[in-house]
């Protein structure tokens, strides 16, 4: 088994775990954490695709590194925005439960 297959397997596991957290949880903070886990899985797969083995040493492509760096910055901004929205929702409605928030539609 190749090391790249292990990394791809780990990235797929992270993506599936993140999707499970989004689909099954009712807590708003856990949904945001599920989004971050998906982002980690995608970043791991991008880095794995950018690895080249040259003469026994591994080199990561600069494009893959740049894409992951930008993705990490965007992911941090999205997580900060989502958590700040979750805090404002909690202050206003007093709950993180998605089902209770759905009942507030008009």
C-alpha positions in Angstrom: 0.0 0.0 0.0 1.3 3.4 -1.0 1.6 6.3 1.4 -0.5 8.4 -1.0 -3.3 5.9 -0.7 -3.3 6.3 3.1 -3.4 10.1 2.8 -6.3 9.9 0.3 -8.1 7.5 2.6 -7.6 9.8 5.6 -8.9 12.7 3.6 -12.0 10.8 2.5 -12.6 9.7 6.1 -12.3 13.4 7.3 -14.8 14.5 4.6 -17.2 11.7 5.5 -17.0 12.6 9.2 -17.6 16.2 8.5 -20.6 15.4 6.3 -21.9 13.2 9.2 -21.5 16.0 11.7 -23.4 18.4 9.4 -26.2 16.0 8.6 -26.8 14.4 12.0 -26.2 17.1 14.6 -28.6 19.7 15.8 -26.1 21.9 17.5 -25.0 24.9 15.5 -21.5 24.9 16.8 -21.0 21.2 15.9 -22.2 22.0 12.4 -19.5 24.7 12.1 -16.9 22.2 13.4 -18.2 19.7 10.7 -17.5 22.3 8.0 -14.0 22.8 9.3 -13.4 19.0 9.3 -14.5 18.9 5.7 -12.1 21.8 4.9 -9.2 19.8 6.5 -10.0 16.8 4.4 -10.1 18.8 1.2 -6.8 20.5 2.1 -5.2 17.1 2.8 -6.3 15.8 -0.5 -5.0 18.9 -2.4 -1.6 18.5 -0.7 -1.5 14.8 -1.4 -2.2 15.4 -5.1 0.6 18.0 -5.2 3.3 15.7 -3.8 6.0 14.5 -6.2 8.8 12.0 -5.5 12.1 12.9 -7.1 15.0 10.6 -6.5 13.9 9.4 -3.0 12.8 12.8 -1.6 9.3 14.2 -1.6 8.6 17.6 -3.0 5.3 19.4 -2.7 4.2 21.5 -5.7 4.1 25.2 -5.0 0.6 25.5 -6.5 -0.8 23.0 -4.1 0.9 24.8 -1.2 -0.6 28.1 -2.3 -4.0 26.7 -2.8 -4.0 25.1 0.7 -2.7 28.3 2.3 -5.4 30.4 0.7 -8.0 27.7 1.6 -6.8 27.8 5.2 -7.2 31.6 5.3 -10.6 31.5 3.8 -11.6 28.6 6.1 -10.5 30.5 9.2 -12.5 33.6 8.1 -15.6 31.5 7.4 -15.3 29.7 10.8 -14.9 33.0 12.6 -17.9 34.5 10.8 -20.0 31.4 11.5 -19.1 31.2 15.1 -19.8 34.9 15.6 -23.2 34.4 14.0 -23.8 31.4 16.3 -23.0 33.6 19.3 -25.4 36.2 18.1 -28.1 33.6 17.6 -27.6 32.3 21.1 -27.8 35.7 22.6 -31.0 36.5 20.7 -32.8 33.2 20.9 -31.1 31.5 23.8 -30.4 28.2 22.0 -28.0 26.5 19.5 -30.6 23.9 18.5 -31.4 24.1 14.8 -34.8 22.5 15.2 -36.0 25.2 17.6 -34.6 27.9 15.3 -36.6 26.4 12.3 -39.8 26.9 14.2 -39.1 30.7 14.2 -40.0 31.1 10.5 -42.9 33.3 9.6 
